[in-house]
Amino acid sequence: MQRQRGNASDSSANIAATPEHVVFCFEVLSRHFSGASPPEPLFDNLNCPLFVTWNKQSRRGKRLRGCIGTLESRSLHTALRDYALTSALRDRRFEPVSHREVASLSCTVSMLCAFEQASSWMDWTVGIHGLIIDFFDPVARCQRSATFLPEVASHEGWTREETIDSLIAKAGFTGPVTPALRGSLSVTRYQSSAASLTYDQYCAAAQPAAARVQPAGGMTVTVPA
């Protein structure tokens, strides 16, 4: 997951992610590939930090294809449109999603809230809290930071210590993780409201009835009218 760092706001405490937000992300990506005009959002233009995550479904389970978001509050209308494409096409850890993959994708929209300074690196709950860590790298002599969404630790089956150590590594630290390093962390915990749909669920949920557009390459992409 990549992120843009900003001043996280708690003004999003009452915002909930819904299937409507996920449908919009699928529409944005589908219309990008078909060359159609971007969709008009029909949901309220509230402000919150958010992430958009794309996974590819297969017989072996799901595989991450992109996850990018922001810890700074942004308007949903522009942020969802921007991050639906950025996470699918410009996550530098992966090849860009292709139009042939759209029908095998699932999408999750996570809206973040309840940012709090933790009293220690252990002051959070697996499955409830996402984390932001900030620390000084004593090897590279630089500041580092990273974040995990709330669902990461529970999905991986990690303990709090395993999660923290993985997050330290994600931040780019290559030395040994010691109790002293863990104790030096500045930890911010947060919560999220998440909604997910597979491509088939998106097609069923999209209203009004979807129009079918045949882009170059032969795959039919669903583009709601």
WODAHU-V300159 format. One line per field, one symbol per residue. psi: psi as a letter, one per 30 degrees, with the letter a starting at -180 (. if undefined). burial: 1 if it has 16 or more other C-alpha atoms within 10 Angstrom, else 0. Layout:
psi = ???
burial = ???
//
This chain:
psi = kllkkajkkgfgegkkklfeeeeeeeeeeeeeefglkklkkflkilklklkkkkkkklfgakkkfkjkakgkklkeeeeeeefeeeeefgjfflkkklfffefgllkkkkkklhkkkkflffilkkfeklkkkklkjfefhlklllkklefeeeefglleeeeeeeeeeefgkfakjleeeeffkjkkllllkkkkkleeeeeefkkakkkkkjlkffkkkkjk.
burial = 110000011101100111111111111111111100001010000011111111111000000011111111110110111111111111100001101001101111111111100100100101001111111110000001111111111000000100111111011010000000010011111111111111100110110000001010000111110
//
